[in-house]
Amino acid sequence: MSDEFSVWQFFRDGSYEKVRDHVSATEAMDAVRHYTDNVAVRMGVTTHVIITDGGDCTCFEWINGEGVVFPPRPTKELT
């Protein structure tokens, strides 16, 4: 159960690639840090990066120019 995440990066031409497969949550987030802070991002080539779980559900999404869009941040402070 610990190695069930995949990381995908998407490009402005509509293509995409899986950059990690069946990795831990920690390894997936390490990959996200790499793929969201590199030359391809600064040039606008990489448009977004996602993490999917073992059921192929998106559990994290980053969009170039917007940052993390999923999971959404709370809209109000919890009391």
WOHUCOR-V541348 format. One record per helix or strand of 2 or more residues. SS is the DSSP state (2 for helix, 1 for strand). FROM is the first residue (numbers start at 0). TO is the last residue. Records with the same first field share a line. If there is no record, write none. Layout:
SS: FROM-TO + FROM-TO
This chain:
1: 4-10 + 15-22 + 45-51 + 57-62 + 66-69
2: 24-34 + 38-41
